[in-house]
Amino acid sequence: MLLAMASTVLPHLNRPASWFHALSDPTRLEIVVLLSHGERCVCELQDALVAAQSRLSFHLGVLKHAGVVTDRREGRWVYYALSPDALDGIADFARAVKPGKHAGSCQAACCP
């Protein structure tokens, strides 16, 4: 007999889910790697990725919406940078769910 699993996402998992969704694409990971060396103008990212402006804008939008990157406008140029707060949050989440940290804490009747 199969038991139905609840599919409700706990509210405190919405932020990590957003981060991991944003980081689930190789192009977006490449953007993160490029930005790990410091702030970059959108034209620098476009050249480094050999990407069309519309494609790059889409990926940057996903990263920005998730809070992984920030942007600032200087004249007609837009500069992107990684968000230290988001990176800290991702690292904190990964440490909190590291296997073995909660060993023996299961209290469910299904676990002998």
Secondary structure as UniProt FT lines:
FT   HELIX           11..13
FT   HELIX           14..22
FT   HELIX           26..35
FT   TURN            36..37
FT   STRAND          40..41
FT   HELIX           42..49
FT   HELIX           53..65
FT   TURN            66..67
FT   STRAND          69..74
FT   TURN            75..76
FT   STRAND          77..82
FT   HELIX           84..96
FT   TURN            99..104
FT   TURN            109..110
//
